Amino acid sequence: MRPSFSSHFFAIFIILTLFNTITISAKTNVRIINALGTGIDLVVHCKSKDDNLGSHVIPFKGSYGWSFNPNFFLTTLFYCHMQWKGHRDVYFNIYDENRDAFRCYDDCFAAVTEPAICLYDPMVKDFNLCFDWNKVNATGTSDEKSRKN
């Protein structure tokens, strides 16, 4: 006897529900670290399409972080406006699911320095994925990235 359309539909529904439960229930943590230098505060204002996290002042060696559930379509994007004394305003896509979902899994860390923002790579245990502020465009993305040696 051939399986009916409804049994195929039910099986697909169960698979999608399990996938949704696994991906959506897993919290992602993002943390921004101020590595600018002694006495330099970092001001960040981060947002997503759905959430405005407000402005936060991060002292040198301090950090600011939040948690969220990535959306079902795996298109979650958080971007931050950052500024500090003596530097122009900069924007950066601090969490881009296309870039970060399989790079940092549950915990994504970024260190803000004067020349660049560097993302933590848990495979090598280093902040080695760096984006030069001069090459980050107005949308918070960069066509060029560098890896520290």
Order of alpha helices (4+ residues) and beta strands (2+ residues): alpha-beta-beta-beta-beta-beta-beta-alpha-beta-beta-beta-beta
